[in-house]
């Protein structure tokens, strides 16, 4: 499995956690560092040469800003992209599983309301997301030749 990351970003902790998870499942990771969008084509050439079967893109503004391009390159290479943010399958990646963007935005609104009513931000509790969603891009599954099992499709919110 290939992991794309921007080494100049804030992905060090995410990479360590990904490596630990991969090791526990016996999955070999191919780490691909991308600092600039000009490196995307070479990155996917390296991923294909490395015989990766999927791509995980770690959160980074440079990568997120170009998610459509990255998803297009992955589709051309017949590789599924997985991510935690539902913006990725909406841009052409295969799937995401992570906190609900809508749910998090609603919670932010609640915090803003409390702050505007005089609460000190430092006094507000830190909350963990409580709603997670699975998003699958069916168009991408067809383009890369994958079949998603019906029990997985049944669990998808979108």
Number of C-alpha atoms within 10 A of each C-alpha: 18 24 21 24 24 20 14 11 14 14 15 14 9 13 17 11 12 16 17 13 12 14 12 9 9 9 12 12 17 16 18 20 15 18 15 10 14 9 11 20 13 12 20 22 12 16 24 17 9 13 11 18 13 17 25 18 20 22 18 16 12 15 22 16 11 13 20 18 17 25 24 16 19 23 21 12 14 19 28 24 24 23 20 21 20 24 17 24 27 19 17 25 31 30 25 22 18 15 18 20 16 10 14 17 11 12 14 12 11 12 16 14 12 14 14 10 9 9 13 10 12 7 8 11 8 8 8 8 13 9 12 15 19 20 27 26 18 18 13 25 20 14 14 16 13 14 10 12 8 8 8 10 15 10 12 14 12 15
